[in-house]
Amino acid sequence: MNTIKDVVVIGFALFAMFFGAGNLIFPPFLGVITGESWLVGFLGFVLSDVGLAILAILAAAKCNGSINKILERPGKTLSVILGSSIMICLGPLLAIPRTAATTFEMGIQPIFSSVSPVLVSVVFFALTLILTIKPSKVVDIIGQFLTPALLIGLGVLILKGIITPIGEVSKDAMIENIFSNGVGQGYQTMDAIGAVALSTVLVSSITEKGYKNANDKVKIALKSGIVAGIGLCLVYGGLTYLGATISTSYTGVDIYSISKTSLMVEITEILLGNPGKVVLAIIVSLACLTTSIGLTSATAKYFETLTNGRLKYEILVIVICVFSAVVSNFGVNTIIQFSGPILDIIYPATVVLVVLTLFSDFIKNDNIFKGATYTAIIISVVTVMNNLGVINTPFITKLPFASLGFNWIVPVIIVGILCSFIKENYIVNN
């Protein structure tokens, strides 16, 4: 076994599977709205994206790539509901359709304005289907061939923006709570929950390369995660900076009117001219296709396992691709708008379970998992309903770390500690 080569190939594959539609459009937007404070927003973004994703990879590797093992200790019912919700969001409802929509809006439409989005979605998901139907080859196809091409395209764009900046960086941010906004933008990439899902593909590849021992799998996963994380941080930093260099052009503009896809097209066209549209089309297409391949494979594997093989992998791949093709035609902005509240509910519970899983050898009482997870869900639901104006609960914004987007942390810790004193037979298992 060539460990170094395996780590690099798997790390590149992880980078490519993570680096999809959201990873391209959110960092430049964050740079625009934060101006000179772009680094603070970037740190929040990296924490909720790269940091949580690496933790999720470790937890999943520890559970041999089984999502159910990460989710099972709070109870079977919650495990199925939360697991299915994660996979549906990452699958045909949000993340996969967004990859095709972004490919059209940023890669195809700027060059071929008359091309139908329906045609693009059909071609895009036909390629996804072809490259996903054989899951054993997914990681190698992405890691060895598609990722290097993706990195070259991104490197050209970012280096040009650093050498010849677009303009002055705005001294004033367009938003308050810059760090928490960075965290929120990081949530939107869906990488942390994506890591949980993609772990199935990751661990399968590690096993096929000859690593059978559980500790070896965790070590390879950690090293590969670090490779992917370094690549993501470099690219995110570059893209956020590019956004900051065009921030003065958006002074006084309502941030909700800024199209994230159009912003990236504008930056590329300014830096590289008309040829830049072609470069962007290549970058977007590769980034989104690799993510679509990884998520489609992971989603199909999850539901095949959940149904004990009654739903076959190949059939699930076809269904996911067809459904995603339909949803993708709603467009990026529409998908982002209805994805936000859903992710705000799912993310905290997923993060809680990932962290507890890392220390599961020392946590013998399942009530800790149950209390902490249900608390995260309750706080998240109340927060989302409060933000949407459905209910009025001012206290939810006064909880510790609310300004950073982590108002659920302290309640989760308190309830988790209290539940450690409750004997397991006092709480009925699901």
Stockholm file with secondary structure:
# STOCKHOLM 1.0

chainA/1-430         MNTIKDVVVIGFALFAMFFGAGNLIFPPFLGVITGESWLVGFLGFVLSDVGLAILAILAAAKCNGSINKILERPGKTLSVILGSSIMICLGPLLAIPRTAATTFEMGIQPIFSSVSPVLVSVVFFALTLILTIKPSKVVDIIGQFLTPALLIGLGVLILKGIITPIGEVSKDAMIENIFSNGVGQGYQTMDAIGAVALSTVLVSSITEKGYKNANDKVKIALKSGIVAGIGLCLVYGGLTYLGATISTSYTGVDIYSISKTSLMVEITEILLGNPGKVVLAIIVSLACLTTSIGLTSATAKYFETLTNGRLKYEILVIVICVFSAVVSNFGVNTIIQFSGPILDIIYPATVVLVVLTLFSDFIKNDNIFKGATYTAIIISVVTVMNNLGVINTPFITKLPFASLGFNWIVPVIIVGILCSFIKENYIVNN
#=GR chainA/1-430 SS CCHHHHHHHHHHHHHHHHSSHHHHHHHHHHHHHHGGGHHHHHHHHHIIIIIHHHHHHHHHHHTTTCHHHHHSTTCHHHHHHHHHHHHHIIIIITHHHHHHHHIIIIIITTTCTTSCHHHHHHHHHHHHHHHHSSGGGHHHHIIIIIHHHHHHHHHHHHHHHHHSCSSCCCSSCSSSCHHHHHHHHHHHHTHHHHHHHHHHHHHHHHHHTTCCSHHHHHHHHHHHHHHHHHHHHHHHHHHHHHHHTTGGGGTTCCGGGCCHHHHHHHHHHHHHHHHHHHHHHHHHHHHHHHHHHHHHHHHHHHHHHHTTTSSCHHHHHHHHHHHHHHHHTTCHHHHHHHHHHHHHHHHHHHHHHHHHHHTGGGCCCHHHHHHHHHHHHHHHHHHHHHHTTSSCCGGGGSSTTGGGTCTTHHHHHHHHHHHTTSCGGGSCCC
#=GC SS_cons         CCHHHHHHHHHHHHHHHHSSHHHHHHHHHHHHHHGGGHHHHHHHHHIIIIIHHHHHHHHHHHTTTCHHHHHSTTCHHHHHHHHHHHHHIIIIITHHHHHHHHIIIIIITTTCTTSCHHHHHHHHHHHHHHHHSSGGGHHHHIIIIIHHHHHHHHHHHHHHHHHSCSSCCCSSCSSSCHHHHHHHHHHHHTHHHHHHHHHHHHHHHHHHTTCCSHHHHHHHHHHHHHHHHHHHHHHHHHHHHHHHTTGGGGTTCCGGGCCHHHHHHHHHHHHHHHHHHHHHHHHHHHHHHHHHHHHHHHHHHHHHHHTTTSSCHHHHHHHHHHHHHHHHTTCHHHHHHHHHHHHHHHHHHHHHHHHHHHTGGGCCCHHHHHHHHHHHHHHHHHHHHHHTTSSCCGGGGSSTTGGGTCTTHHHHHHHHHHHTTSCGGGSCCC
//
